[in-house]
Structure formats: structure tokens, C-alpha cells
Amino acid sequence: MNKNPLWYKLIKLLKQNGNITTGLTVPYIFGAYELHGQAFSSTEEMLNHILENPIDKYPVIQKCHVIQQHVLMVERKEICNKSYLKDIHIENSKKENKLFISTNTDLGKSFDKVSLNLSRTYLSPIERKHYSWDNKAKVWQKFSSLEIETIMSIKNNNQ
């Protein structure tokens, strides 16, 4: 098993801290990787990174019922293989990982469509470097100093 990627470590840490309940938004992932000096050039590159770095669970993109934004979450493999059978899933090149796209999204049924629709939805906040969703104000904003500190507390090595 490869070392856990930054996005997975962040999901675990932010859930543990009570900052999130479901997962990370696409802009948040872009911003976190940029802070770590590993900026993505496109949504397609981000999705490929998720697919090509398997973890002990499956990544799932769904629309979060709390913030009404698409989030990347993780789910145990046995749950995905049983409960997400009707959802779209995309396998990586080695057939060792699947990215599930929940039926509660309207992102499309192929990698290219999902990538295009995520890009269309989140291009503006990403270009403005507004990576953090403020659910009270319903706006994208820049990372707070605490968010930056939390993101940078993750080391890019095995945890």
C-alpha cells in the first residue's frame, strides 16, 4: 500500500477535529496541495491523483447535504461494493482503485464528464484562490490562518 495522500490525511484530521462531517470540497483540495507546493493544473489532474493513489478505503464524490457542495469523502470498501452499486465508479489504470460518484450528484457518468462539470462548478473560486467554503455566508473565501496552520501541520509522509 502506498503512503496515504495529503487529501486523505486531511479528511481524517478535519473529521477528528470536528471541522468537517463528510469530506473536502474540490477547491479545498486544490488549495491544500498548492500550500504544500504540489498545485494541480486541472480538475482532471486532481481526479487522476485521487485514483492513482489507493488507500484502504474508496474515495467517493457526493453532494454534501450540509453545505450543498460536492465533497470528496472516503468509505470502507465493503460498504461501497454493497451500498454504492448503482453509483458511477471509475477505476484507475491498474484496476486497484475506484472513485465512486454518488447518485446524489449530476456530475456525469464518465471521468471526462465528471472532471468537466467539477471544473465548471469550481473554476471561479479556485482561480480567485478562495478555497474555503463559509456555510453561514454561503461564499467561497481565502483560507483562514488557522486553516493554513492545520493544512501545513500535515506532513507528506506516512502517518
The 8 nearest C-alpha neighbors of each residue, nearest first, counted from 0:
[[1, 2, 54, 53, 55, 3, 52, 95],
 [2, 0, 3, 52, 53, 54, 4, 157],
 [1, 3, 157, 4, 0, 156, 54, 158],
 [2, 4, 157, 54, 1, 7, 5, 8],
 [5, 3, 7, 6, 2, 8, 52, 155],
 [4, 6, 8, 7, 9, 155, 3, 153],
 [7, 5, 9, 8, 4, 10, 28, 23],
 [8, 6, 10, 9, 5, 4, 11, 3],
 [7, 9, 5, 11, 6, 10, 12, 4],
 [10, 8, 12, 6, 7, 11, 13, 5],
 [9, 11, 7, 13, 8, 12, 22, 14],
 [10, 12, 8, 14, 9, 13, 15, 7],
 [11, 13, 9, 15, 14, 10, 16, 8],
 [14, 12, 16, 18, 10, 15, 19, 11],
 [15, 13, 17, 19, 11, 16, 12, 20],
 [14, 16, 12, 13, 17, 11, 18, 10],
 [17, 15, 13, 14, 18, 12, 19, 11],
 [16, 18, 14, 15, 19, 13, 20, 12],
 [19, 17, 13, 16, 14, 20, 15, 12],
 [20, 18, 14, 17, 13, 21, 22, 23],
 [19, 21, 14, 22, 17, 18, 13, 65],
 [22, 20, 19, 72, 63, 23, 70, 14],
 [21, 23, 72, 71, 70, 10, 19, 20],
 [24, 22, 70, 71, 27, 25, 28, 10],
 [23, 25, 70, 27, 26, 69, 71, 28],
 [24, 26, 28, 27, 29, 70, 23, 121],
 [27, 25, 130, 29, 28, 24, 125, 30],
 [28, 26, 130, 30, 24, 29, 25, 131],
 [27, 29, 31, 25, 26, 30, 32, 24],
 [30, 28, 26, 32, 27, 31, 33, 25],
 [31, 29, 33, 27, 28, 32, 130, 26],
 [30, 32, 28, 34, 33, 29, 27, 150],
 [31, 33, 37, 35, 38, 34, 29, 30],
 [32, 34, 38, 30, 36, 37, 35, 31],
 [35, 33, 31, 32, 36, 30, 151, 37],
 [34, 36, 32, 33, 37, 31, 151, 38],
 [35, 37, 33, 34, 38, 32, 31, 39],
 [38, 36, 32, 33, 35, 39, 34, 31],
 [39, 37, 33, 32, 36, 40, 29, 30],
 [40, 38, 41, 45, 44, 29, 37, 32],
 [39, 41, 38, 44, 42, 45, 43, 29],
 [42, 40, 44, 43, 39, 45, 118, 114],
 [41, 43, 45, 44, 114, 118, 46, 117],
 [42, 44, 46, 41, 114, 45, 47, 111],
 [43, 45, 47, 41, 42, 46, 39, 48],
 [44, 46, 42, 48, 43, 47, 39, 49],
 [47, 45, 49, 43, 48, 44, 42, 50],
 [48, 46, 50, 44, 49, 45, 51, 43],
 [47, 49, 45, 51, 46, 50, 44, 52],
 [50, 48, 46, 47, 52, 51, 45, 53],
 [51, 49, 47, 91, 48, 52, 96, 46],
 [50, 52, 48, 49, 47, 91, 53, 96],
 [53, 51, 49, 50, 48, 54, 4, 1],
 [54, 52, 96, 51, 50, 1, 55, 95],
 [53, 55, 56, 3, 52, 57, 0, 1],
 [54, 56, 53, 57, 75, 76, 0, 3],
 [57, 55, 75, 76, 54, 74, 73, 58],
 [56, 58, 74, 73, 76, 97, 75, 59],
 [57, 59, 73, 98, 72, 99, 74, 71],
 [60, 58, 99, 72, 71, 73, 98, 100],
 [61, 59, 71, 100, 70, 101, 99, 72],
 [60, 62, 101, 69, 70, 104, 63, 100],
 [61, 63, 69, 68, 104, 67, 70, 103],
 [62, 64, 67, 65, 68, 66, 69, 61],
 [63, 65, 67, 66, 62, 68, 61, 21],
 [64, 66, 63, 67, 68, 134, 20, 62],
 [65, 67, 68, 63, 64, 134, 132, 62],
 [68, 66, 63, 64, 65, 62, 69, 134],
 [69, 67, 62, 66, 63, 70, 24, 64],
 [70, 68, 62, 61, 24, 63, 60, 67],
 [71, 69, 24, 23, 22, 60, 61, 62],
 [70, 72, 60, 22, 23, 59, 24, 58],
 [71, 73, 22, 59, 58, 21, 70, 60],
 [74, 72, 58, 57, 59, 56, 75, 71],
 [73, 75, 57, 56, 76, 79, 58, 78],
 [74, 76, 56, 78, 77, 57, 79, 73],
 [77, 75, 79, 56, 78, 57, 80, 74],
 [76, 78, 80, 79, 75, 81, 82, 74],
 [79, 77, 81, 76, 75, 80, 82, 74],
 [80, 78, 83, 76, 82, 81, 77, 75],
 [79, 81, 77, 78, 76, 83, 84, 82],
 [82, 80, 78, 79, 83, 84, 77, 76],
 [83, 81, 79, 78, 84, 80, 85, 77],
 [82, 84, 79, 86, 85, 81, 80, 78],
 [83, 85, 86, 82, 81, 80, 79, 87],
 [86, 84, 83, 87, 102, 82, 101, 88],
 [87, 85, 83, 101, 102, 84, 100, 88],
 [86, 88, 100, 99, 108, 85, 101, 89],
 [89, 87, 99, 98, 100, 97, 86, 90],
 [88, 90, 98, 97, 99, 110, 91, 87],
 [91, 89, 97, 94, 96, 98, 88, 92],
 [90, 92, 94, 50, 93, 96, 51, 97],
 [91, 93, 94, 90, 51, 95, 50, 96],
 [92, 94, 95, 91, 96, 90, 51, 50],
 [95, 93, 91, 90, 92, 96, 97, 89],
 [96, 94, 93, 91, 97, 53, 90, 92],
 [95, 97, 91, 53, 90, 94, 50, 98],
 [98, 96, 90, 89, 88, 99, 57, 91],
 [97, 99, 89, 58, 88, 59, 50, 57],
 [100, 98, 88, 59, 87, 101, 97, 60],
 [99, 101, 60, 87, 59, 86, 88, 61],
 [102, 100, 61, 86, 103, 104, 60, 99],
 [101, 103, 86, 104, 100, 105, 87, 85],
 [104, 102, 101, 62, 61, 105, 100, 86],
 [105, 103, 102, 106, 62, 101, 61, 100],
 [104, 106, 107, 103, 102, 116, 113, 108],
 [105, 107, 113, 104, 116, 112, 117, 108],
 [108, 106, 112, 113, 105, 109, 116, 110],
 [107, 109, 87, 112, 113, 110, 106, 100],
 [110, 108, 112, 111, 107, 113, 89, 87],
 [109, 111, 113, 112, 114, 89, 108, 107],
 [110, 112, 114, 109, 113, 115, 43, 107],
 [113, 111, 115, 107, 109, 114, 110, 116],
 [114, 112, 106, 107, 110, 116, 115, 111],
 [113, 115, 111, 117, 43, 112, 116, 42],
 [116, 114, 112, 118, 113, 117, 111, 119],
 [115, 117, 119, 113, 118, 114, 106, 112],
 [118, 116, 120, 114, 119, 115, 121, 113],
 [117, 119, 115, 122, 116, 121, 120, 42],
 [120, 118, 116, 117, 122, 121, 115, 123],
 [119, 121, 117, 118, 116, 122, 123, 115],
 [120, 122, 118, 123, 119, 124, 117, 125],
 [123, 121, 125, 118, 119, 124, 126, 120],
 [122, 124, 126, 125, 121, 127, 120, 119],
 [125, 123, 129, 127, 126, 122, 121, 128],
 [124, 126, 128, 122, 127, 123, 26, 129],
 [125, 127, 123, 128, 124, 122, 129, 121],
 [126, 128, 124, 129, 125, 123, 130, 141],
 [129, 127, 125, 126, 130, 124, 141, 30],
 [130, 128, 141, 140, 124, 139, 127, 131],
 [129, 131, 26, 27, 30, 128, 141, 140],
 [130, 132, 140, 139, 142, 27, 129, 141],
 [131, 133, 139, 134, 138, 140, 130, 137],
 [134, 132, 138, 137, 136, 135, 139, 131],
 [133, 135, 137, 136, 132, 66, 138, 65],
 [136, 134, 137, 133, 138, 132, 66, 139],
 [135, 137, 138, 133, 134, 139, 132, 140],
 [138, 136, 134, 133, 135, 132, 139, 66],
 [139, 137, 133, 136, 132, 140, 134, 135],
 [138, 140, 132, 129, 131, 133, 124, 130],
 [141, 139, 129, 131, 130, 132, 138, 142],
 [140, 142, 129, 130, 131, 128, 143, 139],
 [143, 141, 131, 146, 147, 130, 140, 144],
 [142, 144, 146, 145, 147, 141, 131, 140],
 [143, 145, 147, 146, 148, 142, 149, 141],
 [144, 146, 148, 143, 147, 149, 142, 150],
 [147, 145, 149, 143, 148, 144, 142, 150],
 [146, 148, 144, 150, 145, 149, 151, 142],
 [147, 149, 145, 151, 146, 150, 152, 144],
 [150, 148, 146, 152, 147, 151, 145, 153],
 [151, 149, 147, 152, 148, 153, 146, 31],
 [150, 152, 148, 153, 149, 147, 35, 154],
 [153, 151, 149, 150, 148, 154, 147, 9],
 [154, 152, 151, 150, 155, 149, 8, 9],
 [153, 155, 156, 152, 151, 5, 157, 158],
 [154, 156, 5, 153, 157, 4, 3, 35],
 [157, 155, 154, 158, 2, 3, 4, 153],
 [156, 158, 2, 3, 155, 154, 4, 1],
 [157, 156, 3, 2, 8, 154, 155, 153]]
